[in-house]
Amino acid sequence: MKKLFFTFLTLLFSSFIMAQASGNINYQNQQYTANNTININFTPNADILVSVKGLANIKADAYTAIFSTTQTGKTTKEVNEIIDQRITNALHEIKLKKGVETFVDMISFVPVYEYETEKKVFNRKTYNEVPAGFELKKNIHIKYTDPNQLNEFIAILSANEIYDLVRVDYFSNTLETIKKEMMNKAKLLIQEKIKNYEMLLGETFTNTEKKITDDYLVNLPVEMYKSYEAYNSSSLNLKKAANINQVSKSVTLYYQPVFNKEFDFVLNPTVLEPVIQIQYEVKIAINREKKPVSKTEKEFILVTSNGDLKPLNINTARQNH
């Protein structure tokens, strides 16, 4: 009955898991800054600061889902046999899927304790910690290329009492190519901005002092989920003190990508599914003040009759004359 209930629960939420494709890691308190756009710390002493920001949305071409499983038992042999049987049965069916690779990661193997009551005459009860068995944890890593396969994995694993989807990692083989494309696009745009400044000011920045910096920021889908509680509570106008029992509210997760409104250009602007997002920024600081060229003073050396070298101050010699 317990197995049947968990299977139903997993199938009930399988569409939700596929939609968010992030994993249960997002149910913890998050410290992510999902909507913050890139901003390079670059504050030189300059007259003009020219900046270009770019965003690229990249669809993943490979995924890795991590499922966690735990097994307890009275002996080490019992624990190992049961968990290996559950994992082996699940992976045997999963490996039949096209383009799938698997890996089992050993996490922990520790003894489990419980309390035993010791009652003595004229004394309080004493609780002694005694060994109760063992706990074994393993993670199953599944690499795949078709995102629709995740629902199939969930159904297979839940049939073997494996329910905890920890996280889903996204990968792309085009990241370096996209980075170069963004750099070339930003170079053309920042040159155009500089030309506009020259035209507006009626001067050229060719011989001015310049400083430049740039950087990338990559946002993965697992970092981009936010949560909220969807409910409408009634307001009670109680005249006397009363106990109020509140019902636990459902927490909803949703994918929140970086918005494209603060960027000078966007590659693949339409986002339908969770994507890898690359942000790129380049900044150029221009100092319009021309530094005066200092004249180097000539130094004269006097050679004495003894062959000694002495510096000769021309200004002092002129004043004496």
FENBEL-V873089 format. One record per residue. N is the residue number from 1. RES is the residue in one letter. SS is DSSP state (A for helix, B for strand, O for the rest). PHI is phi in degrees with one decimal (NA if undefined). NEAR is the number of other C-alpha atoms within 8 Angstrom. Layout:
# FENBEL-V873089
n=N res=RES ss=SS phi=PHI near=NEAR
n=N res=RES ss=SS phi=PHI near=NEAR
This chain:
# FENBEL-V873089
n=1 res=M ss=O phi=NA near=4
n=2 res=K ss=A phi=-63.2 near=5
n=3 res=K ss=A phi=-64.1 near=8
n=4 res=L ss=A phi=-63.9 near=7
n=5 res=F ss=A phi=-64.3 near=8
n=6 res=F ss=A phi=-67.0 near=11
n=7 res=T ss=A phi=-63.8 near=12
n=8 res=F ss=A phi=-62.9 near=8
n=9 res=L ss=A phi=-63.0 near=8
n=10 res=T ss=A phi=-67.6 near=12
n=11 res=L ss=A phi=-67.6 near=10
n=12 res=L ss=A phi=-63.6 near=7
n=13 res=F ss=O phi=-100.0 near=8
n=14 res=S ss=A phi=-63.4 near=10
n=15 res=S ss=A phi=-66.4 near=9
n=16 res=F ss=A phi=-67.2 near=7
n=17 res=I ss=A phi=-65.2 near=10
n=18 res=M ss=A phi=-67.6 near=10
n=19 res=A ss=A phi=-65.5 near=6
n=20 res=Q ss=A phi=-90.2 near=11
n=21 res=A ss=O phi=45.4 near=9
n=22 res=S ss=O phi=-123.4 near=13
n=23 res=G ss=O phi=107.2 near=12
n=24 res=N ss=A phi=-71.5 near=9
n=25 res=I ss=A phi=-59.6 near=8
n=26 res=N ss=A phi=-78.0 near=10
n=27 res=Y ss=A phi=-82.2 near=5
n=28 res=Q ss=O phi=-82.5 near=5
n=29 res=N ss=O phi=-64.0 near=5
n=30 res=Q ss=O phi=-99.9 near=5
n=31 res=Q ss=O phi=-119.5 near=4
n=32 res=Y ss=O phi=-75.7 near=6
n=33 res=T ss=O phi=-114.0 near=5
n=34 res=A ss=O phi=-65.3 near=11
n=35 res=N ss=O phi=-97.6 near=8
n=36 res=N ss=O phi=-76.8 near=6
n=37 res=T ss=O phi=-82.9 near=7
n=38 res=I ss=O phi=-64.9 near=10
n=39 res=N ss=O phi=-150.0 near=5
n=40 res=I ss=O phi=-69.6 near=7
n=41 res=N ss=O phi=-76.4 near=4
n=42 res=F ss=O phi=-148.8 near=6
n=43 res=T ss=O phi=-127.0 near=4
n=44 res=P ss=O phi=-75.8 near=5
n=45 res=N ss=O phi=-80.2 near=5
n=46 res=A ss=O phi=-140.8 near=9
n=47 res=D ss=O phi=-77.9 near=8
n=48 res=I ss=B phi=-130.5 near=8
n=49 res=L ss=B phi=-121.3 near=9
n=50 res=V ss=B phi=-106.7 near=11
n=51 res=S ss=B phi=-134.1 near=9
n=52 res=V ss=B phi=-134.9 near=12
n=53 res=K ss=B phi=-118.1 near=14
n=54 res=G ss=B phi=-130.8 near=14
n=55 res=L ss=B phi=-132.6 near=14
n=56 res=A ss=B phi=-130.0 near=13
n=57 res=N ss=B phi=-102.4 near=14
n=58 res=I ss=B phi=-118.3 near=10
n=59 res=K ss=O phi=-75.4 near=8
n=60 res=A ss=O phi=-69.9 near=10
n=61 res=D ss=O phi=-111.8 near=9
n=62 res=A ss=B phi=-155.8 near=11
n=63 res=Y ss=B phi=-136.5 near=13
n=64 res=T ss=B phi=-131.8 near=11
n=65 res=A ss=B phi=-99.6 near=13
n=66 res=I ss=B phi=-116.0 near=12
n=67 res=F ss=B phi=-111.5 near=13
n=68 res=S ss=B phi=-107.8 near=13
n=69 res=T ss=B phi=-136.1 near=11
n=70 res=T ss=B phi=-129.7 near=9
n=71 res=Q ss=B phi=-137.4 near=10
n=72 res=T ss=B phi=-118.3 near=9
n=73 res=G ss=B phi=-169.1 near=10
n=74 res=K ss=O phi=-76.3 near=9
n=75 res=T ss=O phi=-126.3 near=8
n=76 res=T ss=A phi=-64.9 near=9
n=77 res=K ss=A phi=-64.3 near=6
n=78 res=E ss=A phi=-62.6 near=9
n=79 res=V ss=A phi=-62.9 near=15
n=80 res=N ss=A phi=-63.8 near=9
n=81 res=E ss=A phi=-65.5 near=8
n=82 res=I ss=A phi=-69.0 near=9
n=83 res=I ss=A phi=-68.1 near=11
n=84 res=D ss=A phi=-65.6 near=8
n=85 res=Q ss=A phi=-66.7 near=8
n=86 res=R ss=A phi=-63.4 near=10
n=87 res=I ss=A phi=-69.7 near=9
n=88 res=T ss=A phi=-62.4 near=8
n=89 res=N ss=A phi=-62.5 near=9
n=90 res=A ss=A phi=-69.6 near=11
n=91 res=L ss=A phi=-68.4 near=9
n=92 res=H ss=A phi=-60.6 near=8
n=93 res=E ss=A phi=-79.8 near=9
n=94 res=I ss=A phi=-67.4 near=10
n=95 res=K ss=O phi=-66.3 near=10
n=96 res=L ss=O phi=-75.2 near=7
n=97 res=K ss=O phi=-74.2 near=7
n=98 res=K ss=O phi=-73.6 near=5
n=99 res=G ss=O phi=68.4 near=6
n=100 res=V ss=O phi=-111.9 near=12
n=101 res=E ss=B phi=-123.8 near=8
n=102 res=T ss=B phi=-130.6 near=10
n=103 res=F ss=B phi=-152.8 near=7
n=104 res=V ss=B phi=-105.2 near=8
n=105 res=D ss=B phi=-106.9 near=8
n=106 res=M ss=B phi=-75.5 near=7
n=107 res=I ss=B phi=-102.6 near=8
n=108 res=S ss=B phi=-158.2 near=8
n=109 res=F ss=B phi=-144.6 near=8
n=110 res=V ss=B phi=-132.3 near=7
n=111 res=P ss=B phi=-74.2 near=9
n=112 res=V ss=B phi=-112.9 near=9
n=113 res=Y ss=B phi=-117.9 near=9
n=114 res=E ss=B phi=-136.2 near=8
n=115 res=Y ss=B phi=-101.0 near=8
n=116 res=E ss=B phi=-113.2 near=8
n=117 res=T ss=B phi=-85.3 near=8
n=118 res=E ss=B phi=-119.0 near=8
n=119 res=K ss=O phi=-109.0 near=8
n=120 res=K ss=O phi=-121.0 near=7
n=121 res=V ss=O phi=-67.0 near=4
n=122 res=F ss=O phi=66.0 near=4
n=123 res=N ss=O phi=-125.8 near=6
n=124 res=R ss=O phi=-69.4 near=6
n=125 res=K ss=O phi=-65.4 near=8
n=126 res=T ss=B phi=-114.3 near=7
n=127 res=Y ss=B phi=-106.9 near=8
n=128 res=N ss=B phi=-106.2 near=8
n=129 res=E ss=B phi=-82.4 near=8
n=130 res=V ss=B phi=-130.0 near=8
n=131 res=P ss=B phi=-63.4 near=8
n=132 res=A ss=B phi=-119.6 near=9
n=133 res=G ss=B phi=151.5 near=12
n=134 res=F ss=B phi=-138.0 near=14
n=135 res=E ss=B phi=-125.8 near=14
n=136 res=L ss=B phi=-122.2 near=14
n=137 res=K ss=B phi=-119.7 near=12
n=138 res=K ss=B phi=-138.0 near=12
n=139 res=N ss=B phi=-111.4 near=12
n=140 res=I ss=B phi=-107.8 near=12
n=141 res=H ss=B phi=-99.7 near=12
n=142 res=I ss=B phi=-124.7 near=11
n=143 res=K ss=B phi=-98.3 near=11
n=144 res=Y ss=B phi=-151.4 near=12
n=145 res=T ss=O phi=-115.5 near=9
n=146 res=D ss=O phi=-100.6 near=6
n=147 res=P ss=O phi=-62.2 near=7
n=148 res=N ss=O phi=-69.6 near=7
n=149 res=Q ss=A phi=-74.0 near=8
n=150 res=L ss=A phi=-59.7 near=9
n=151 res=N ss=A phi=-61.7 near=10
n=152 res=E ss=A phi=-66.7 near=8
n=153 res=F ss=A phi=-63.0 near=9
n=154 res=I ss=A phi=-61.7 near=12
n=155 res=A ss=A phi=-63.9 near=11
n=156 res=I ss=A phi=-67.6 near=11
n=157 res=L ss=A phi=-69.2 near=11
n=158 res=S ss=A phi=-65.4 near=12
n=159 res=A ss=O phi=-66.2 near=9
n=160 res=N ss=O phi=-109.8 near=10
n=161 res=E ss=O phi=59.7 near=10
n=162 res=I ss=O phi=-118.1 near=10
n=163 res=Y ss=O phi=-121.3 near=12
n=164 res=D ss=B phi=-88.9 near=8
n=165 res=L ss=B phi=-85.5 near=10
n=166 res=V ss=B phi=-72.5 near=11
n=167 res=R ss=B phi=-164.4 near=13
n=168 res=V ss=B phi=-128.2 near=12
n=169 res=D ss=B phi=-98.2 near=11
n=170 res=Y ss=B phi=-111.0 near=13
n=171 res=F ss=B phi=-137.1 near=9
n=172 res=S ss=O phi=-145.5 near=10
n=173 res=N ss=O phi=-86.7 near=6
n=174 res=T ss=O phi=-106.7 near=6
n=175 res=L ss=A phi=-60.1 near=7
n=176 res=E ss=A phi=-66.4 near=7
n=177 res=T ss=A phi=-63.6 near=7
n=178 res=I ss=A phi=-65.8 near=9
n=179 res=K ss=A phi=-61.2 near=10
n=180 res=K ss=A phi=-64.9 near=8
n=181 res=E ss=A phi=-62.8 near=8
n=182 res=M ss=A phi=-66.1 near=12
n=183 res=M ss=A phi=-64.0 near=9
n=184 res=N ss=A phi=-66.1 near=8
n=185 res=K ss=A phi=-65.1 near=8
n=186 res=A ss=A phi=-67.0 near=13
n=187 res=K ss=A phi=-62.1 near=8
n=188 res=L ss=A phi=-66.5 near=8
n=189 res=L ss=A phi=-69.2 near=9
n=190 res=I ss=A phi=-72.7 near=11
n=191 res=Q ss=A phi=-64.9 near=8
n=192 res=E ss=A phi=-66.7 near=8
n=193 res=K ss=A phi=-64.6 near=9
n=194 res=I ss=A phi=-63.2 near=9
n=195 res=K ss=A phi=-63.0 near=8
n=196 res=N ss=A phi=-64.6 near=8
n=197 res=Y ss=A phi=-63.9 near=8
n=198 res=E ss=A phi=-61.4 near=11
n=199 res=M ss=A phi=-68.1 near=8
n=200 res=L ss=A phi=-68.4 near=6
n=201 res=L ss=A phi=-89.4 near=6
n=202 res=G ss=O phi=68.7 near=6
n=203 res=E ss=O phi=-149.0 near=6
n=204 res=T ss=O phi=-117.1 near=6
n=205 res=F ss=O phi=-103.8 near=8
n=206 res=T ss=O phi=-60.7 near=4
n=207 res=N ss=O phi=-101.1 near=5
n=208 res=T ss=O phi=-85.1 near=10
n=209 res=E ss=B phi=-78.0 near=7
n=210 res=K ss=B phi=-133.1 near=8
n=211 res=K ss=B phi=-132.5 near=7
n=212 res=I ss=B phi=-136.6 near=8
n=213 res=T ss=B phi=-150.8 near=8
n=214 res=D ss=B phi=-152.0 near=9
n=215 res=D ss=B phi=-166.3 near=8
n=216 res=Y ss=B phi=-115.9 near=9
n=217 res=L ss=B phi=-140.0 near=8
n=218 res=V ss=B phi=-109.7 near=8
n=219 res=N ss=B phi=-111.3 near=10
n=220 res=L ss=O phi=-94.4 near=11
n=221 res=P ss=A phi=-56.5 near=14
n=222 res=V ss=A phi=-62.8 near=11
n=223 res=E ss=A phi=-89.3 near=8
n=224 res=M ss=O phi=-111.5 near=12
n=225 res=Y ss=B phi=-99.8 near=13
n=226 res=K ss=B phi=-119.5 near=8
n=227 res=S ss=B phi=-129.2 near=8
n=228 res=Y ss=B phi=-155.8 near=7
n=229 res=E ss=B phi=-103.6 near=8
n=230 res=A ss=O phi=-98.7 near=8
n=231 res=Y ss=O phi=-163.3 near=5
n=232 res=N ss=O phi=-129.7 near=4
n=233 res=S ss=O phi=-86.9 near=4
n=234 res=S ss=O phi=-79.9 near=4
n=235 res=S ss=O phi=-96.3 near=4
n=236 res=L ss=O phi=-108.5 near=4
n=237 res=N ss=O phi=-102.4 near=4
n=238 res=L ss=O phi=-95.1 near=6
n=239 res=K ss=O phi=-83.0 near=4
n=240 res=K ss=O phi=-114.2 near=4
n=241 res=A ss=O phi=-64.3 near=5
n=242 res=A ss=O phi=-146.8 near=5
n=243 res=N ss=O phi=-87.4 near=4
n=244 res=I ss=O phi=-116.0 near=4
n=245 res=N ss=O phi=-102.6 near=4
n=246 res=Q ss=O phi=-94.2 near=4
n=247 res=V ss=O phi=-83.2 near=4
n=248 res=S ss=O phi=-64.5 near=4
n=249 res=K ss=O phi=-89.7 near=7
n=250 res=S ss=O phi=-74.6 near=6
n=251 res=V ss=B phi=-99.8 near=8
n=252 res=T ss=B phi=-106.1 near=8
n=253 res=L ss=B phi=-109.5 near=9
n=254 res=Y ss=B phi=-146.9 near=8
n=255 res=Y ss=B phi=-82.4 near=10
n=256 res=Q ss=O phi=-122.8 near=9
n=257 res=P ss=O phi=-75.5 near=10
n=258 res=V ss=O phi=-70.2 near=9
n=259 res=F ss=O phi=-72.2 near=6
n=260 res=N ss=O phi=-95.6 near=8
n=261 res=K ss=O phi=-77.3 near=4
n=262 res=E ss=O phi=-104.6 near=7
n=263 res=F ss=O phi=-114.8 near=10
n=264 res=D ss=O phi=-77.9 near=7
n=265 res=F ss=B phi=-151.5 near=7
n=266 res=V ss=B phi=-136.2 near=11
n=267 res=L ss=B phi=-95.4 near=8
n=268 res=N ss=O phi=55.8 near=8
n=269 res=P ss=O phi=-68.5 near=8
n=270 res=T ss=O phi=-82.7 near=5
n=271 res=V ss=O phi=-114.2 near=8
n=272 res=L ss=O phi=-103.4 near=4
n=273 res=E ss=O phi=-125.5 near=4
n=274 res=P ss=O phi=-56.0 near=11
n=275 res=V ss=O phi=-132.3 near=12
n=276 res=I ss=B phi=-82.7 near=14
n=277 res=Q ss=B phi=-114.1 near=13
n=278 res=I ss=B phi=-112.7 near=13
n=279 res=Q ss=B phi=-110.2 near=13
n=280 res=Y ss=B phi=-134.7 near=15
n=281 res=E ss=B phi=-138.4 near=15
n=282 res=V ss=B phi=-129.2 near=12
n=283 res=K ss=B phi=-127.5 near=12
n=284 res=I ss=B phi=-126.5 near=11
n=285 res=A ss=B phi=-100.2 near=13
n=286 res=I ss=B phi=-118.1 near=14
n=287 res=N ss=B phi=-104.5 near=11
n=288 res=R ss=O phi=-78.6 near=10
n=289 res=E ss=O phi=-73.3 near=5
n=290 res=K ss=O phi=-89.4 near=5
n=291 res=K ss=O phi=-75.5 near=4
n=292 res=P ss=O phi=-65.4 near=4
n=293 res=V ss=O phi=-82.8 near=4
n=294 res=S ss=O phi=-79.0 near=4
n=295 res=K ss=O phi=-81.4 near=4
n=296 res=T ss=O phi=-80.2 near=4
n=297 res=E ss=O phi=-79.9 near=4
n=298 res=K ss=O phi=-81.1 near=4
n=299 res=E ss=O phi=-111.7 near=7
n=300 res=F ss=B phi=-107.5 near=8
n=301 res=I ss=B phi=-114.8 near=8
n=302 res=L ss=B phi=-100.4 near=8
n=303 res=V ss=B phi=-98.4 near=9
n=304 res=T ss=O phi=-78.6 near=8
n=305 res=S ss=O phi=-66.1 near=5
n=306 res=N ss=O phi=-84.4 near=5
n=307 res=G ss=O phi=89.5 near=6
n=308 res=D ss=O phi=-81.3 near=7
n=309 res=L ss=B phi=-105.6 near=8
n=310 res=K ss=B phi=-130.0 near=8
n=311 res=P ss=B phi=-67.6 near=8
n=312 res=L ss=B phi=-113.4 near=8
n=313 res=N ss=O phi=-85.3 near=8
n=314 res=I ss=A phi=-66.0 near=7
n=315 res=N ss=A phi=-62.1 near=6
n=316 res=T ss=A phi=-67.6 near=7
n=317 res=A ss=A phi=-64.0 near=8
n=318 res=R ss=A phi=-68.7 near=7
n=319 res=Q ss=A phi=-65.4 near=6
n=320 res=N ss=A phi=-65.8 near=5
n=321 res=H ss=O phi=-83.0 near=4
